[in-house]
Amino acid sequence: MKVKLDHTVALTAQCPDGKKKLELFDSAITGFTLECRSTGGKTYYLRYDWEGRQKQYKIGRYEDITFATAKKIAQRLRSEVTVGKDPSAAKAAAKMVPLYCELSAMHLADAELHQRSYSTTEMYVRRHIIPKWGKVRLTDIDGRAVAHWLAAKRDEGLAPATVIKIKAIFGRSFELGMRWGIAGCDKNPVRGVQSKPLNNARERFLTTEEAKRLLAAAAKSRNPQLASVVGLLLLTGMRVSELLSTRWENVKVDRRSLYIPTSKTGRSRHVPLAQAAVDIIERLPRAEGAVFLFPSPKDPEKHLTTIKHGWQTARDTADLPGLRIHDLRHSAASFMVNSGVDLFAVGKVLGHANVASSARYSHLANDTLLAAVEAGAAKQAQSA
């Protein structure tokens, strides 16, 4: 039935008794239709001919959309048909765009294959990103909304470094999607979002006296491996995860060298061993067939994964509140720098990927530099 559709007609239209549905075609906009069903439901459509067959585009249910809005959409869709565009094809293409939860599943599957820190990535995606964006189509995620969301995360009290990590993981999803040709990933909505400058550096360096106190406290620990771990960390500057996972086969005492196959930077490296470090290693108990320098007490075929409880007790006993295990790496660097070792050599020992990472220790050379100028002044005084 053809009528001039308006708000009143749409409101009062009912399907006649004995029929399954009634279709009202607008006399003004070709193809604009209101379908009234015997169940009481009503839906707006645009019907149109496309390449010799009739197609329809669902505009929306009567109870979900106003007549004025439905009419505007019908006019726009009719214009698209007139200029040779198929509205249904565009709608189908939009439905082909995945939800973020689908992209994140692909991202995590890839991360599990390649990332050493997969569990961290999975946690950030599950706790922070999925609750907000999981059910959103990729094309509906825009940079402005992402920026507001990250700002809200900061306002929730999350550490700036945590927010930056969330942003990086979210952006990585789109970068991978682009590489894989996933629909909706032609642009990365996270890339243009600016982050506040982050100064997350926390430098804590032990003095010689503090290092002695810590070693003495570690020697009294209930953990028989703690003193050796702490001593080697101070002497080598290794990361604790690198040391705890060291295999006997990678230690060459005769060459005074320890090999790290894979580090945080993704590169292997050889760590030179001072004689004091060699002495500690030679004193380590080594059962027949032992694989690791520091085996797990529960399973000798696995390595020790944490020294947290013994560390906290020893730290507190030594009256060094707030000292982190990672600070021993900084302290090892400070001892080398203040002994006159140049930053390039320190960086090589620590396995830094670039010179900038070593430059953070440049100010530590002050003691050495003061000794140099004092020596120069003394020489001048003698010749005066």
Secondary structure, DSSP 8 states (H G I E B T S, - for coil): -EE---HHHHHH----TT-SEEEEEESSSTTEEEEEETTS-EEEEEEEEETTEEEEEEEEEGGGS-HHHHHHHHHHHHHHHHTT--HHHHHHHHHTS-BHHHHHHHHHHHHHHH-TTHHHHHHHIIIIIHHHHTTSBGGG--HHHHHHHHHHHHHTT--HHHHHHHHHHHHHHHHHHHHHT-TT-SS-TTTT---------------HHHHHHHHHHHHTSSSTTHHHHHHHHHHH---HHHHHT-BGGGEEGGGTEEEESS-TTS--EEEE--HHHHHHHHHS---TT--BSSB-SS-TTSB----HHHHHHHHHHTT-TT--TTHHHHHHHHHHHTTT--HHHHHHHHT-SSHHHHHTTGGGGHHHHHHHHHHHHHHHHHH-
